[in-house]
Amino acid sequence: MENRNIAVTLECFIKKGNKYLMLHRNPTKRIMPDVWMAPGGHREFNEGLFACARREVMEETGLEIKNLRIRATGCAYIGNLKEEFFFHFVLADYAGGTLKPNEDGQFVWLTEKEILAKENLLAELKHVLPFVLNEKHPPFSLFAEYKNGNELVSITVEEE
């Protein structure tokens, strides 16, 4: 077996009223350019999931969050990069702060319907976002394979 290139990441869906903060990534980004996704990033060595979510959200957005909940865990393989991402989707409530500009892209507050209507939404979110945002739905696991960028080859959702 060849060495695996695995990154540990998260996306944090921040809820404010009936909207969620989404990031439209710059077209110059190496990973998922021009794609809509929730703010997040890489977990540091030996960093807790919620500590990572708070840190990443503060660094990227300038916002404070509260009431963090794990909604999904999974992995995604991006074929053209030969990289595997182990991730969590976390849901949190807006707690305060002022949204700051971000060099990685543009932040926009959107309703669930507006998010799902985005043409270049992260492909796996088209399949699972309603479950991520519905707190009555139990947490779940998923795995996805991408051929190139946001070109989804397959997705499998595992539920208990």
C-alpha positions as CSV (number, residue, x, y, z in Angstrom):
1,M,0.0,0.0,0.0
2,E,1.4,3.4,-0.9
3,N,1.6,6.2,1.6
4,R,-1.7,8.0,2.1
5,N,-1.9,11.8,2.0
6,I,-4.6,12.6,4.6
7,A,-5.7,16.0,5.8
8,V,-7.9,16.4,8.8
9,T,-10.4,19.3,8.3
10,L,-13.8,20.6,9.2
11,E,-16.6,22.8,7.9
12,C,-18.6,24.9,10.3
13,F,-22.1,25.9,9.4
14,I,-22.8,29.0,11.4
15,K,-26.5,29.8,11.9
16,K,-27.7,33.4,12.4
17,G,-31.5,33.6,12.3
18,N,-32.6,31.5,9.3
19,K,-29.3,32.0,7.4
20,Y,-25.9,30.2,7.3
21,L,-22.5,31.7,6.6
22,M,-21.1,30.4,3.3
23,L,-17.7,31.0,1.7
24,H,-17.4,31.4,-2.1
25,R,-13.8,30.3,-2.6
26,N,-11.5,32.3,-4.9
27,P,-10.9,30.7,-8.3
28,T,-7.2,30.8,-7.6
29,K,-7.4,28.3,-4.7
30,R,-5.6,24.9,-5.2
31,I,-8.3,22.9,-3.5
32,M,-11.9,23.4,-4.6
33,P,-11.4,26.7,-6.5
34,D,-14.6,28.8,-7.1
35,V,-16.6,26.5,-4.9
36,W,-19.2,27.4,-2.3
37,M,-18.7,25.8,1.1
38,A,-18.9,26.6,4.9
39,P,-16.0,28.2,6.6
40,G,-13.5,25.9,8.2
41,G,-10.0,24.5,7.7
42,H,-7.4,22.1,8.9
43,R,-7.2,20.8,12.5
44,E,-3.9,21.3,14.2
45,F,-1.9,18.5,15.7
46,N,-3.7,17.2,18.9
47,E,-6.4,19.9,18.6
48,G,-10.0,19.2,19.7
49,L,-12.7,19.4,17.1
50,F,-14.6,22.3,18.8
51,A,-11.4,24.2,19.6
52,C,-10.5,23.9,16.0
53,A,-13.9,25.1,14.9
54,R,-13.7,28.1,17.2
55,R,-10.2,28.9,16.1
56,E,-10.8,28.5,12.3
57,V,-14.0,30.5,12.4
58,M,-12.4,33.4,14.4
59,E,-9.3,33.4,12.1
60,E,-11.3,33.3,8.9
61,T,-14.4,35.4,9.8
62,G,-13.8,37.3,13.0
63,L,-16.9,35.8,14.4
64,E,-17.5,34.0,17.7
65,I,-19.7,30.9,17.8
66,K,-21.6,28.9,20.4
67,N,-23.6,25.7,20.8
68,L,-21.4,23.5,18.6
69,R,-22.9,20.3,17.4
70,I,-21.3,17.5,15.3
71,R,-23.6,16.7,12.3
72,A,-21.5,14.5,10.1
73,T,-18.1,12.9,9.7
74,G,-16.6,11.6,6.6
75,C,-13.8,11.3,4.1
76,A,-13.4,12.6,0.6
77,Y,-10.8,11.6,-2.0
78,I,-9.8,14.1,-4.7
79,G,-8.3,12.1,-7.5
80,N,-6.3,14.7,-9.4
81,L,-4.6,15.9,-6.2
82,K,-4.2,12.3,-4.8
83,E,-5.3,13.7,-1.4
84,E,-7.8,12.3,1.1
85,F,-9.7,14.6,3.5
86,F,-11.1,13.3,6.8
87,F,-13.6,15.9,7.9
88,H,-16.4,16.8,10.2
89,F,-19.4,19.0,9.5
90,V,-20.2,21.1,12.6
91,L,-23.2,23.2,13.2
92,A,-22.9,26.3,15.4
93,D,-24.8,29.4,16.4
94,Y,-23.6,32.9,15.8
95,A,-22.4,34.4,19.2
96,G,-21.0,37.8,18.2
97,G,-18.4,39.7,16.3
98,T,-18.2,41.5,13.0
99,L,-17.6,39.7,9.7
100,K,-14.2,40.6,8.3
101,P,-12.9,40.3,4.7
102,N,-11.1,37.1,3.8
103,E,-8.4,36.6,1.1
104,D,-9.7,33.1,0.5
105,G,-13.0,34.3,-1.0
106,Q,-16.2,36.1,-0.1
107,F,-18.5,35.4,2.8
108,V,-22.3,35.6,2.3
109,W,-25.2,34.8,4.7
110,L,-27.7,32.5,2.8
111,T,-30.8,30.5,3.6
112,E,-30.7,26.8,3.0
113,K,-32.7,27.2,-0.2
114,E,-30.3,29.8,-1.5
115,I,-27.3,27.6,-0.6
116,L,-28.8,24.6,-2.5
117,A,-29.4,26.8,-5.5
118,K,-25.7,27.8,-5.9
119,E,-24.3,26.5,-9.1
120,N,-20.9,25.6,-7.8
121,L,-21.8,24.4,-4.4
122,L,-19.5,21.7,-3.0
123,A,-20.9,18.7,-4.7
124,E,-21.4,16.5,-1.7
125,L,-23.4,19.2,0.0
126,K,-26.1,19.0,-2.7
127,H,-26.7,15.5,-1.3
128,V,-26.4,16.0,2.4
129,L,-26.9,19.6,3.4
130,P,-30.6,19.1,4.3
131,F,-29.5,16.4,6.8
132,V,-26.6,18.5,8.2
133,L,-28.9,21.5,8.9
134,N,-31.8,19.4,10.2
135,E,-31.0,18.8,13.9
136,K,-33.8,16.2,14.1
137,H,-31.8,14.0,11.7
138,P,-29.2,12.0,13.6
139,P,-25.5,12.5,12.9
140,F,-24.2,10.4,10.0
141,S,-21.1,9.4,8.1
142,L,-20.3,9.8,4.4
143,F,-17.6,9.2,1.9
144,A,-17.1,10.8,-1.4
145,E,-14.8,10.5,-4.4
146,Y,-14.0,13.5,-6.6
147,K,-12.3,13.1,-10.0
148,N,-11.0,16.6,-10.4
149,G,-11.9,19.7,-8.3
150,N,-15.7,19.6,-7.6
151,E,-16.4,16.8,-10.1
152,L,-18.1,14.2,-7.8
153,V,-17.7,10.6,-8.9
154,S,-19.6,8.9,-6.1
155,I,-21.0,9.5,-2.6
156,T,-22.2,7.1,0.0
157,V,-24.1,8.1,3.1
158,E,-23.9,5.7,6.1
159,E,-26.7,5.9,8.7
160,E,-27.1,3.7,11.7
